[in-house]
Amino acid sequence: MPNPLFRAIKPFAHWLSRFYAESQDYPEEREKFRKLVTTLLDATTCLFDLEIPVKISHSAAHSLLSLVTTVRPNFLLEIPCVQKLYNSATQGVFAKVNIEVQVLLYRSLSLYLLLPWNNVPDSAQDWMNRARTHQSFCHQMAASYIQLKDTSSLINNKTAQDASKPVITNSLKLMVDWIECVNGEIVKSKQICYQSLLEVVNISLSIFPVFIHQPDAVENLMTFFLAIFQSCRVQMGVSFTEQAIQTFMGLFSKEQLAETIRHKISAAHRVIEK
């Protein structure tokens, strides 16, 4: 599928969404719609490979995102190429693919499990299974980050801390994107997202003191917490929010605040303001 055709899928997705809605009462039309979506996904999901030019992969990722967010039918998890995409993602197959392509791809996989399916009543949204699938997906995608929960191996170990920084940067970049994408969405989407990331939230709070003197790590951690505060404050609850704020205020002494200003850690400024 050539690059110009991929660019056409985004506006085409709105027509496809309408076709999906209008086909609900006509079994033959529903089958045509399913075959069309399957064909599009078969052509798209095979293009996230290192051998594929970045421009093509990037366009494919945008096309996938359009299908997932605009059309959003309820049967995508039954399509083999989509199942393969989730498995490949959690196995790290796309780890060396262009980072912008990764962000778009993983955003699609997360949002499909979080956003309500179109033309499906709430009673048939299968939220329970989707929540379990999303939590498993998040834990597998954040496996390297979750290993940081043993802070004893990080404390007073500059080598281990430096080795952990790429993990912090890459993992939190994805998580921040997923969190920001549910800002403004329905409560159920936010609940599932927050519950899936709860362990990441707790680990982030526990490792924060370890990296308090390292501006790059502080920026990533504070950006993550800022996204949580803005999108999932209600889901966090008053108790945990107070705990997080007390942790930050306890760590940010006058000296640390001065260091934050000196290094222009913008996310830290915004969290302190919140």
VODO-695041 format. One line per 5 residues: number of its first residue (from 1); for each residue z, y, x of N, C-alpha, C. Coordinates in Angstrom, 2 decimals, decimal comma, always signed. Layout:
// residues N
NUM) Z:Y:X:Z:Y:X:Z:Y:X | ...
//
This chain:
// residues 274
1) +0,00:-1,19:+0,86:+0,00:+0,00:+0,00:+0,00:+1,24:+0,89 | -1,01:+2,08:+0,83:-1,11:+3,21:+1,73:-0,08:+4,28:+1,43 | +0,18:+5,12:+2,44:+1,18:+6,16:+2,33:+0,97:+7,10:+1,15 | -0,27:+7,60:+0,87:-0,47:+8,49:-0,28:-0,06:+7,85:-1,60 | -0,28:+6,55:-1,73:+0,10:+5,87:-2,96:+1,60:+5,84:-3,13
6) +2,33:+5,68:-2,01:+3,79:+5,73:-2,08:+4,25:+7,09:-2,59 | +3,61:+8,13:-2,10:+4,01:+9,47:-2,53:+3,76:+9,66:-4,02 | +2,83:+8,90:-4,56:+2,53:+9,02:-5,99:+3,54:+8,28:-6,86 | +4,32:+7,39:-6,27:+5,25:+6,59:-7,06:+6,36:+7,43:-7,67 | +6,80:+8,47:-6,94:+7,90:+9,28:-7,46:+7,58:+9,89:-8,82
11) +6,46:+10,64:-8,95:+6,12:+11,13:-10,30:+5,76:+10,00:-11,26 | +5,17:+8,91:-10,72:+4,81:+7,76:-11,55:+6,05:+7,11:-12,13 | +7,18:+7,22:-11,43:+8,41:+6,58:-11,88:+8,86:+7,13:-13,23 | +8,59:+8,40:-13,51:+8,98:+8,97:-14,80:+8,16:+8,35:-15,94 | +6,87:+8,14:-15,68:+6,04:+7,44:-16,67:+6,51:+6,01:-16,83
16) +6,86:+5,37:-15,73:+7,32:+3,99:-15,77:+8,62:+3,88:-16,56 | +9,48:+4,87:-16,41:+10,73:+4,89:-17,16:+10,46:+4,99:-18,66 | +9,49:+5,79:-19,03:+9,13:+5,91:-20,45:+8,53:+4,60:-20,97 | +7,69:+3,98:-20,16:+7,11:+2,69:-20,53:+8,21:+1,66:-20,75 | +9,22:+1,69:-19,88:+10,37:+0,79:-19,99:+11,07:+0,99:-21,34
21) +11,31:+2,24:-21,70:+12,00:+2,54:-22,95:+11,19:+2,09:-24,16 | +9,89:+2,35:-24,12:+9,05:+2,04:-25,27:+8,71:+0,56:-25,39 | +8,92:-0,19:-24,32:+8,59:-1,63:-24,35:+9,72:-2,49:-24,89 | +10,88:-1,89:-25,15:+12,05:-2,66:-25,53:+11,87:-3,50:-26,79 | +11,09:-2,99:-27,72:+10,92:-3,71:-29,00:+9,69:-4,61:-29,03
26) +9,01:-4,73:-27,89:+7,77:-5,50:-27,84:+7,81:-6,48:-26,66 | +8,08:-7,75:-26,93:+8,22:-8,76:-25,86:+7,06:-8,79:-24,87 | +5,83:-8,68:-25,37:+4,68:-8,74:-24,46:+4,66:-7,53:-23,53 | +5,01:-6,36:-24,08:+5,06:-5,14:-23,26:+6,20:-5,21:-22,25 | +7,32:-5,80:-22,67:+8,45:-5,96:-21,74:+8,06:-6,82:-20,56
31) +7,28:-7,88:-20,83:+6,84:-8,77:-19,76:+5,86:-8,04:-18,83 | +4,98:-7,24:-19,40:+4,05:-6,45:-18,57:+4,83:-5,50:-17,67 | +5,83:-4,87:-18,25:+6,65:-3,93:-17,49:+7,36:-4,65:-16,34 | +7,92:-5,80:-16,63:+8,64:-6,55:-15,60:+7,70:-6,95:-14,46 | +6,51:-7,41:-14,80:+5,55:-7,80:-13,78:+5,12:-6,60:-12,93
36) +4,96:-5,45:-13,58:+4,56:-4,24:-12,85:+5,64:-3,82:-11,86 | +6,88:-3,82:-12,31:+7,99:-3,44:-11,44:+8,13:-4,44:-10,29 | +7,99:-5,71:-10,60:+8,10:-6,75:-9,56:+7,00:-6,58:-8,51 | +5,80:-6,28:-8,96:+4,69:-6,07:-8,03:+4,96:-4,87:-7,12 | +5,46:-3,79:-7,70:+5,79:-2,59:-6,91:+6,88:-2,89:-5,88
41) +7,88:-3,63:-6,30:+8,98:-3,95:-5,39:+8,55:-4,93:-4,30 | +7,72:-5,88:-4,65:+7,19:-6,81:-3,63:+6,44:-6,05:-2,55 | +5,69:-5,02:-2,98:+4,89:-4,23:-2,03:+5,75:-3,28:-1,21 | +6,90:-2,90:-1,77:+7,75:-1,89:-1,12:+8,77:-2,50:-0,17 | +9,44:-3,55:-0,62:+10,59:-4,07:+0,12:+10,23:-4,78:+1,42
46) +8,96:-5,06:+1,63:+8,54:-5,74:+2,87:+8,24:-4,75:+3,98 | +8,44:-3,46:+3,73:+8,02:-2,43:+4,69:+9,17:-1,82:+5,49 | +10,35:-2,43:+5,45:+11,47:-1,92:+6,22:+11,65:-2,76:+7,48 | +10,64:-2,68:+8,32:+10,58:-3,50:+9,52:+10,29:-2,60:+10,70 | +10,81:-2,97:+11,87:+10,61:-2,15:+13,07:+9,14:-1,99:+13,42
51) +8,33:-2,96:+13,04:+6,91:-2,90:+13,38:+6,13:-1,96:+12,45 | +6,75:-1,55:+11,35:+6,09:-0,66:+10,40:+6,30:+0,79:+10,86 | +5,25:+1,61:+10,88:+5,42:+3,02:+11,25:+6,49:+3,70:+10,40 | +7,25:+4,59:+11,03:+8,37:+5,23:+10,34:+7,91:+5,98:+9,09 | +6,75:+6,63:+9,17:+6,26:+7,38:+8,01:+6,06:+6,47:+6,79
56) +5,58:+5,25:+7,05:+5,38:+4,29:+5,97:+6,73:+3,81:+5,43 | +7,63:+3,44:+6,33:+8,96:+2,98:+5,92:+9,71:+4,06:+5,15 | +9,58:+5,28:+5,61:+10,26:+6,41:+4,96:+9,72:+6,61:+3,54 | +8,42:+6,54:+3,39:+7,81:+6,68:+2,06:+8,22:+5,51:+1,16 | +8,28:+4,32:+1,74:+8,69:+3,14:+0,96:+10,13:+3,28:+0,49
61) +10,98:+3,83:+1,35:+12,39:+4,02:+0,99:+12,53:+5,02:-0,16 | +11,75:+6,09:-0,11:+11,77:+7,06:-1,20:+11,25:+6,44:-2,51 | +10,24:+5,59:-2,39:+9,69:+4,92:-3,57:+10,72:+4,00:-4,19 | +11,42:+3,25:-3,35:+12,48:+2,36:-3,84:+13,56:+3,16:-4,54 | +13,95:+4,29:-3,95:+14,99:+5,12:-4,54:+14,55:+5,66:-5,91
66) +13,29:+6,03:-6,03:+12,77:+6,51:-7,32:+12,82:+5,42:-8,38 | +12,44:+4,22:-8,01:+12,47:+3,10:-8,96:+13,90:+2,78:-9,40 | +14,80:+2,84:-8,44:+16,19:+2,47:-8,71:+16,92:+3,53:-9,53 | +16,68:+4,80:-9,24:+17,43:+5,86:-9,90:+16,76:+6,38:-11,17 | +15,43:+6,41:-11,22:+14,73:+6,95:-12,38:+14,45:+5,88:-13,44
71) +13,94:+4,74:-13,00:+13,60:+3,67:-13,95:+14,83:+2,83:-14,27 | +15,44:+2,30:-13,27:+16,73:+1,61:-13,37:+16,80:+0,50:-14,43 | +15,88:-0,46:-14,38:+15,95:-1,57:-15,35:+17,09:-2,52:-14,98 | +17,47:-3,38:-15,91:+18,65:-4,21:-15,71:+18,37:-5,56:-15,05 | +17,14:-5,80:-14,63:+16,81:-7,14:-14,12:+16,50:-7,17:-12,62
76) +16,69:-6,07:-11,91:+16,28:-6,04:-10,50:+17,00:-7,07:-9,64 | +18,26:-7,35:-9,95:+19,01:-8,33:-9,15:+18,48:-9,75:-9,32 | +17,62:-9,95:-10,30:+17,02:-11,27:-10,51:+15,72:-11,44:-9,73 | +15,21:-10,36:-9,17:+13,94:-10,41:-8,44:+14,19:-10,87:-7,00 | +13,52:-11,91:-6,54:+13,77:-12,46:-5,20:+13,69:-11,44:-4,06
81) +12,72:-10,54:-4,10:+12,59:-9,59:-2,99:+13,77:-8,62:-2,95 | +14,36:-8,33:-4,10:+15,54:-7,45:-4,15:+16,76:-8,21:-3,63 | +16,88:-9,46:-4,02:+17,97:-10,30:-3,51:+17,89:-10,39:-1,98 | +16,68:-10,56:-1,48:+16,47:-10,64:-0,04:+16,85:-9,33:+0,64 | +16,55:-8,22:-0,02:+16,86:-6,91:+0,53:+18,37:-6,73:+0,70
86) +19,14:-7,11:-0,30:+20,60:-7,02:-0,20:+21,12:-7,94:+0,93 | +20,61:-9,16:+0,98:+21,05:-10,09:+2,02:+20,71:-9,58:+3,42 | +19,51:-9,06:+3,58:+19,08:-8,55:+4,88:+19,93:-7,35:+5,30 | +20,25:-6,49:+4,34:+21,06:-5,31:+4,64:+22,44:-5,70:+5,14 | +23,08:-6,63:+4,45:+24,43:-7,02:+4,84:+24,46:-7,85:+6,11
91) +23,33:-8,43:+6,47:+23,25:-9,20:+7,72:+22,83:-8,34:+8,92 | +22,65:-7,04:+8,68:+22,32:-6,13:+9,78:+20,87:-6,15:+10,22 | +20,00:-6,69:+9,38:+18,58:-6,80:+9,74:+17,96:-5,42:+9,97 | +18,46:-4,41:+9,25:+17,85:-3,07:+9,33:+18,60:-2,13:+10,27 | +19,49:-2,68:+11,07:+20,37:-1,85:+11,91:+19,61:-0,96:+12,89
96) +18,42:-1,39:+13,33:+17,66:-0,62:+14,31:+16,50:+0,17:+13,68 | +16,42:+0,11:+12,37:+15,40:+0,89:+11,67:+15,80:+2,36:+11,71 | +14,83:+3,25:+11,64:+15,08:+4,68:+11,62:+16,26:+5,03:+10,71 | +17,19:+5,87:+11,19:+18,43:+6,13:+10,47:+18,19:+6,76:+9,11 | +17,20:+7,64:+9,00:+16,90:+8,25:+7,70:+16,41:+7,21:+6,70
101) +15,65:+6,25:+7,19:+15,18:+5,16:+6,33:+16,37:+4,31:+5,89 | +17,27:+4,03:+6,82:+18,47:+3,26:+6,48:+19,28:+3,94:+5,39 | +19,51:+5,24:+5,54:+20,32:+5,97:+4,56:+19,70:+5,87:+3,17 | +18,39:+6,08:+3,07:+17,70:+5,99:+1,77:+17,75:+4,58:+1,20 | +17,54:+3,60:+2,06:+17,54:+2,21:+1,63:+18,91:+1,80:+1,11
106) +19,95:+2,09:+1,90:+21,31:+1,69:+1,50:+21,79:+2,50:+0,29 | +21,32:+3,74:+0,18:+21,66:+4,54:-1,01:+21,10:+3,87:-2,26 | +19,88:+3,39:-2,17:+19,26:+2,70:-3,31:+20,05:+1,46:-3,71 | +20,43:+0,67:-2,71:+21,15:-0,58:-2,99:+22,52:-0,31:-3,58 | +23,17:+0,76:-3,14:+24,47:+1,11:-3,69:+24,33:+1,66:-5,10
111) +23,42:+2,61:-5,30:+23,29:+3,27:-6,60:+22,86:+2,31:-7,70 | +22,05:+1,31:-7,35:+21,62:+0,39:-8,40:+22,81:-0,35:-9,02 | +23,83:-0,58:-8,21:+25,02:-1,26:-8,71:+26,01:-0,30:-9,38 | +25,87:+0,99:-9,11:+26,84:+1,97:-9,61:+26,40:+2,69:-10,88 | +25,12:+3,01:-10,98:+24,64:+3,80:-12,12:+24,37:+2,91:-13,33
116) +24,61:+3,42:-14,52:+24,33:+2,61:-15,73:+22,84:+2,32:-15,86 | +22,52:+1,09:-16,23:+21,13:+0,71:-16,42:+20,57:+1,43:-17,65 | +19,33:+1,83:-17,56:+18,69:+2,51:-18,69:+18,39:+1,52:-19,83 | +18,46:+2,04:-21,04:+18,11:+1,28:-22,25:+18,97:+0,04:-22,46 | +20,20:+0,10:-21,96:+21,14:-1,02:-22,10:+22,46:-0,46:-22,63
121) +23,00:-1,03:-23,74:+24,29:-0,53:-24,25:+25,42:-0,81:-23,26 | +26,48:-0,05:-23,37:+27,60:-0,19:-22,43:+28,17:-1,60:-22,43 | +28,15:-2,24:-23,58:+28,72:-3,59:-23,68:+27,91:-4,62:-22,88 | +26,67:-4,26:-22,52:+25,80:-5,20:-21,79:+25,53:-4,74:-20,36 | +26,31:-3,80:-19,88:+26,08:-3,26:-18,53:+26,58:-4,19:-17,42
126) +27,36:-5,20:-17,77:+27,84:-6,18:-16,79:+28,61:-5,50:-15,65 | +29,47:-4,54:-16,03:+30,20:-3,76:-15,03:+31,07:-4,61:-14,12 | +31,68:-5,65:-14,68:+32,61:-6,46:-13,87:+31,89:-7,14:-12,70 | +30,78:-7,79:-12,99:+30,04:-8,46:-11,93:+29,42:-7,46:-10,96 | +28,96:-6,34:-11,48:+28,38:-5,32:-10,62:+29,44:-4,73:-9,68
131) +30,66:-4,56:-10,20:+31,75:-4,04:-9,37:+32,07:-5,01:-8,23 | +32,10:-6,30:-8,55:+32,37:-7,31:-7,51:+31,25:-7,32:-6,47 | +30,02:-7,23:-6,95:+28,88:-7,23:-6,03:+28,89:-6,00:-5,14 | +29,21:-4,85:-5,72:+29,25:-3,61:-4,94:+30,37:-3,65:-3,91 | +31,51:-4,17:-4,30:+32,63:-4,25:-3,35:+32,28:-5,17:-2,18
136) +31,66:-6,30:-2,49:+31,24:-7,22:-1,43:+30,20:-6,57:-0,53 | +29,25:-5,86:-1,14:+28,21:-5,16:-0,38:+28,84:-4,13:+0,57 | +29,76:-3,33:+0,03:+30,43:-2,31:+0,85:+31,21:-2,92:+2,00 | +31,95:-3,97:+1,72:+32,77:-4,60:+2,77:+31,90:-5,20:+3,88 | +30,78:-5,76:+3,50:+29,88:-6,32:+4,51:+29,20:-5,22:+5,32
141) +28,81:-4,15:+4,65:+28,17:-3,04:+5,35:+29,16:-2,32:+6,27 | +30,44:-2,34:+5,90:+31,47:-1,63:+6,67:+32,29:-2,59:+7,53 | +31,77:-3,79:+7,79:+32,54:-4,82:+8,50:+33,05:-4,33:+9,85 | +32,21:-3,65:+10,61:+32,63:-3,16:+11,93:+33,71:-2,10:+11,80 | +33,59:-1,27:+10,79:+34,58:-0,21:+10,58:+35,92:-0,81:+10,15
146) +35,88:-1,82:+9,30:+37,10:-2,45:+8,81:+37,89:-3,09:+9,95 | +37,19:-3,49:+11,00:+37,87:-4,06:+12,17:+38,76:-3,04:+12,88 | +38,56:-1,78:+12,61:+39,37:-0,73:+13,24:+40,76:-0,62:+12,64 | +41,04:-1,39:+11,59:+42,36:-1,29:+10,96:+43,49:-1,71:+11,88 | +43,16:-2,48:+12,93:+44,18:-2,84:+13,93:+44,27:-1,68:+14,92
151) +45,02:-0,67:+14,55:+45,11:+0,54:+15,38:+45,81:+0,31:+16,70 | +46,54:-0,79:+16,81:+47,27:-1,05:+18,06:+46,31:-1,20:+19,24 | +45,08:-1,65:+18,96:+44,10:-1,82:+20,03:+43,42:-0,50:+20,41 | +43,67:+0,53:+19,60:+43,05:+1,84:+19,85:+44,00:+2,84:+20,49 | +45,27:+2,73:+20,13:+46,25:+3,69:+20,61:+46,34:+3,65:+22,14
156) +46,25:+4,83:+22,75:+46,34:+4,98:+24,22:+45,27:+4,17:+24,96 | +44,17:+3,89:+24,29:+43,08:+3,14:+24,93:+41,79:+3,94:+24,75 | +41,54:+4,82:+25,70:+40,38:+5,73:+25,61:+39,07:+4,96:+25,57 | +38,99:+3,86:+26,31:+37,76:+3,06:+26,32:+37,46:+2,49:+24,94 | +38,49:+1,94:+24,30:+38,32:+1,38:+22,96:+38,00:+2,48:+21,95
161) +38,61:+3,63:+22,12:+38,33:+4,75:+21,23:+36,88:+5,21:+21,35 | +36,42:+5,34:+22,57:+35,03:+5,77:+22,79:+34,04:+4,75:+22,23 | +34,39:+3,47:+22,37:+33,51:+2,41:+21,84:+33,48:+2,42:+20,32 | +34,55:+2,93:+19,72:+34,65:+2,95:+18,25:+33,92:+4,13:+17,62 | +33,66:+5,14:+18,39:+33,08:+6,37:+17,82:+31,73:+6,14:+17,15
166) +30,80:+5,39:+17,76:+29,52:+5,14:+17,06:+29,72:+4,40:+15,74 | +30,71:+3,50:+15,70:+31,02:+2,77:+14,46:+31,50:+3,75:+13,40 | +32,39:+4,66:+13,80:+32,91:+5,67:+12,87:+31,79:+6,56:+12,36 | +30,96:+7,03:+13,28:+29,87:+7,94:+12,91:+28,89:+7,28:+11,95 | +28,40:+6,10:+12,31:+27,37:+5,43:+11,51:+27,90:+4,95:+10,17
171) +29,10:+4,37:+10,18:+29,67:+3,84:+8,93:+29,98:+4,96:+7,94 | +30,65:+6,00:+8,43:+31,05:+7,07:+7,52:+29,85:+7,88:+7,02 | +28,79:+7,93:+7,81:+27,57:+8,61:+7,35:+27,05:+7,94:+6,07 | +27,05:+6,61:+6,06:+26,60:+5,88:+4,88:+27,56:+6,08:+3,71 | +28,86:+5,94:+4,00:+29,86:+6,03:+2,94:+29,88:+7,42:+2,29
176) +29,75:+8,45:+3,11:+29,72:+9,81:+2,58:+28,52:+9,97:+1,64 | +27,39:+9,43:+2,04:+26,19:+9,52:+1,20:+26,42:+8,83:-0,13 | +27,01:+7,64:-0,10:+27,25:+6,91:-1,35:+28,22:+7,67:-2,26 | +29,26:+8,25:-1,66:+30,25:+8,98:-2,45:+29,64:+10,24:-3,06 | +28,90:+10,99:-2,26:+28,29:+12,21:-2,77:+27,30:+11,93:-3,89
181) +26,69:+10,77:-3,87:+25,69:+10,43:-4,88:+26,30:+10,15:-6,25 | +27,59:+9,84:-6,32:+28,22:+9,61:-7,63:+28,93:+10,85:-8,16 | +28,93:+11,92:-7,35:+29,50:+13,18:-7,83:+28,67:+13,68:-9,02 | +29,32:+13,83:-10,15:+28,60:+14,24:-11,35:+28,15:+13,08:-12,22 | +28,35:+11,85:-11,74:+27,98:+10,67:-12,54:+29,13:+10,27:-13,45
186) +28,92:+9,24:-14,26:+29,94:+8,83:-15,22:+31,18:+8,29:-14,51 | +32,29:+8,27:-15,22:+33,57:+7,85:-14,65:+33,50:+6,43:-14,10 | +32,83:+5,54:-14,82:+32,75:+4,14:-14,39:+32,12:+4,01:-13,01 | +31,08:+4,78:-12,77:+30,40:+4,74:-11,47:+31,35:+5,18:-10,36 | +32,11:+6,23:-10,63:+33,07:+6,73:-9,64:+34,19:+5,72:-9,39
191) +34,65:+5,08:-10,46:+35,72:+4,09:-10,32:+35,29:+2,93:-9,43 | +34,09:+2,40:-9,69:+33,59:+1,27:-8,90:+33,39:+1,69:-7,45 | +32,81:+2,85:-7,25:+32,56:+3,34:-5,89:+33,88:+3,48:-5,12 | +34,86:+4,10:-5,76:+36,14:+4,32:-5,06:+36,86:+3,01:-4,76 | +36,87:+2,10:-5,72:+37,53:+0,81:-5,51:+36,85:+0,04:-4,38
196) +35,54:+0,12:-4,30:+34,80:-0,57:-3,24:+35,15:-0,01:-1,87 | +35,43:+1,29:-1,82:+35,68:+1,96:-0,55:+37,17:+2,15:-0,25 | +38,02:+1,59:-1,09:+39,45:+1,82:-0,93:+39,97:+1,40:+0,44 | +39,51:+0,25:+0,93:+39,97:-0,19:+2,25:+39,48:+0,76:+3,34 | +38,26:+1,24:+3,20:+37,72:+2,21:+4,17:+38,54:+3,50:+4,13
201) +38,94:+3,93:+2,93:+39,77:+5,13:+2,79:+41,10:+4,94:+3,51 | +41,75:+3,81:+3,27:+43,05:+3,55:+3,90:+42,95:+3,46:+5,42 | +41,90:+2,80:+5,90:+41,70:+2,67:+7,34:+41,43:+4,05:+7,95 | +40,65:+4,85:+7,27:+40,35:+6,19:+7,77:+41,61:+7,02:+7,92 | +42,51:+6,88:+6,96:+43,78:+7,62:+7,03:+44,65:+7,11:+8,18
206) +44,61:+5,79:+8,40:+45,46:+5,21:+9,45:+44,95:+5,49:+10,86 | +43,63:+5,61:+11,04:+43,11:+5,86:+12,38:+43,01:+7,36:+12,69 | +43,20:+8,18:+11,67:+43,08:+9,62:+11,89:+43,98:+10,13:+13,01 | +45,28:+9,74:+13,04:+46,15:+10,22:+14,12:+45,66:+9,80:+15,52 | +44,99:+8,65:+15,60:+44,53:+8,14:+16,90:+43,47:+9,06:+17,49
211) +42,64:+9,63:+16,62:+41,51:+10,44:+17,09:+41,73:+11,94:+16,90 | +42,96:+12,35:+16,65:+43,25:+13,73:+16,31:+42,82:+14,72:+17,39 | +42,77:+14,30:+18,64:+42,38:+15,21:+19,73:+40,90:+15,09:+20,09 | +40,13:+14,37:+19,25:+38,72:+14,17:+19,56:+37,88:+14,81:+18,44 | +37,38:+16,02:+18,68:+36,72:+16,81:+17,64:+35,57:+16,10:+16,92
216) +34,77:+15,31:+17,63:+33,63:+14,65:+16,98:+34,10:+13,62:+15,96 | +35,14:+12,86:+16,32:+35,67:+11,87:+15,39:+36,38:+12,55:+14,21 | +37,11:+13,62:+14,50:+37,80:+14,36:+13,45:+36,79:+14,92:+12,44 | +35,68:+15,43:+12,93:+34,64:+15,97:+12,05:+34,12:+14,89:+11,09 | +33,85:+13,70:+11,61:+33,35:+12,61:+10,76:+34,38:+12,17:+9,73
221) +35,62:+12,05:+10,17:+36,69:+11,61:+9,27:+36,95:+12,65:+8,19 | +36,98:+13,91:+8,57:+37,26:+14,96:+7,60:+36,09:+15,15:+6,62 | +34,87:+14,93:+7,11:+33,71:+14,98:+6,20:+33,82:+13,88:+5,14 | +34,28:+12,71:+5,57:+34,48:+11,58:+4,65:+35,53:+11,94:+3,60 | +36,67:+12,46:+4,04:+37,74:+12,78:+3,09:+37,35:+13,94:+2,19
226) +36,58:+14,88:+2,70:+36,11:+15,98:+1,86:+35,23:+15,43:+0,73 | +34,35:+14,48:+1,06:+33,49:+13,86:+0,05:+34,33:+13,14:-1,01 | +35,35:+12,42:-0,56:+36,25:+11,71:-1,48:+36,98:+12,69:-2,40 | +37,53:+13,75:-1,81:+38,26:+14,74:-2,60:+37,36:+15,39:-3,64 | +36,13:+15,65:-3,28:+35,22:+16,34:-4,19:+34,67:+15,44:-5,29
231) +34,42:+14,18:-4,97:+33,75:+13,29:-5,93:+34,70:+12,36:-6,68 | +35,78:+11,94:-6,02:+36,64:+10,90:-6,60:+38,11:+11,27:-6,61 | +38,39:+12,55:-6,77:+39,79:+12,99:-6,73:+40,62:+12,32:-7,82 | +40,07:+12,23:-9,02:+40,80:+11,60:-10,13:+41,06:+10,13:-9,82 | +40,06:+9,45:-9,26:+40,20:+8,03:-8,94:+41,22:+7,80:-7,82
236) +41,36:+8,75:-6,90:+42,34:+8,64:-5,81:+43,76:+8,64:-6,36 | +44,00:+9,42:-7,39:+45,33:+9,52:-7,96:+46,19:+10,54:-7,22 | +47,20:+11,03:-7,89:+48,06:+12,08:-7,33:+48,82:+11,58:-6,12 | +49,36:+10,36:-6,20:+50,20:+9,83:-5,12:+49,44:+9,73:-3,79 | +48,26:+9,12:-3,83:+47,50:+8,96:-2,58:+46,99:+10,30:-2,07
241) +46,61:+11,18:-2,99:+46,14:+12,50:-2,58:+47,24:+13,25:-1,84 | +48,45:+13,17:-2,37:+49,59:+13,81:-1,71:+49,85:+13,19:-0,34 | +49,75:+11,86:-0,27:+49,96:+11,17:+1,01:+48,94:+11,63:+2,04 | +47,68:+11,72:+1,63:+46,62:+12,15:+2,55:+46,86:+13,57:+3,03 | +47,20:+14,47:+2,10:+47,43:+15,86:+2,46:+48,61:+15,99:+3,41
246) +49,68:+15,25:+3,12:+50,86:+15,29:+3,99:+50,52:+14,79:+5,39 | +49,67:+13,75:+5,46:+49,24:+13,24:+6,76:+48,49:+14,31:+7,54 | +47,56:+14,97:+6,87:+46,76:+16,01:+7,53:+47,64:+17,17:+7,98 | +48,50:+17,63:+7,08:+49,33:+18,78:+7,41:+50,35:+18,46:+8,50 | +50,79:+17,18:+8,51:+51,72:+16,78:+9,56:+51,07:+16,71:+10,93
251) +49,80:+16,37:+10,95:+49,07:+16,24:+12,22:+48,53:+17,58:+12,72 | +48,15:+18,43:+11,77:+47,56:+19,71:+12,17:+48,66:+20,74:+12,46 | +49,22:+20,61:+13,65:+50,19:+21,60:+14,13:+49,46:+22,90:+14,41 | +50,20:+23,91:+14,80:+49,56:+25,18:+15,16:+48,55:+24,98:+16,28 | +48,92:+24,10:+17,22:+48,02:+23,83:+18,34:+46,75:+23,14:+17,86
256) +46,92:+22,18:+16,93:+45,76:+21,45:+16,42:+44,86:+22,36:+15,58 | +45,46:+23,23:+14,81:+44,66:+24,17:+14,04:+43,85:+25,07:+14,96 | +44,49:+25,48:+16,05:+43,79:+26,31:+17,03:+42,63:+25,53:+17,65 | +42,87:+24,24:+17,94:+41,81:+23,40:+18,52:+40,67:+23,19:+17,52 | +41,04:+23,03:+16,25:+40,03:+22,87:+15,20:+39,13:+24,10:+15,12
261) +39,77:+25,28:+15,17:+39,00:+26,53:+15,13:+38,13:+26,66:+16,37 | +38,70:+26,29:+17,53:+37,97:+26,43:+18,78:+36,72:+25,56:+18,79 | +36,83:+24,37:+18,22:+35,69:+23,44:+18,22:+34,85:+23,58:+16,96 | +35,23:+24,51:+16,08:+34,46:+24,79:+14,87:+34,21:+23,54:+14,03 | +35,29:+22,80:+13,76:+35,17:+21,58:+12,95:+35,11:+22,00:+11,48
266) +33,90:+22,16:+10,97:+33,70:+22,73:+9,65:+34,31:+21,90:+8,53 | +34,21:+20,57:+8,64:+34,75:+19,71:+7,58:+36,26:+19,85:+7,51 | +36,92:+19,96:+8,66:+38,37:+20,14:+8,68:+38,74:+21,45:+7,98 | +38,00:+22,51:+8,25:+38,24:+23,79:+7,59:+38,15:+23,62:+6,08 | +37,13:+22,93:+5,61:+36,90:+22,79:+4,17:+37,98:+21,95:+3,52
271) +38,45:+20,90:+4,21:+39,52:+20,08:+3,64:+40,80:+20,88:+3,56 | +41,10:+21,65:+4,62:+42,32:+22,47:+4,63:+42,27:+23,48:+3,48 | +41,08:+24,05:+3,24:+40,91:+24,99:+2,14:+41,15:+24,33:+0,80 | +40,67:+23,07:+0,67:+40,85:+22,35:-0,60:+42,34:+22,11:-0,87
//
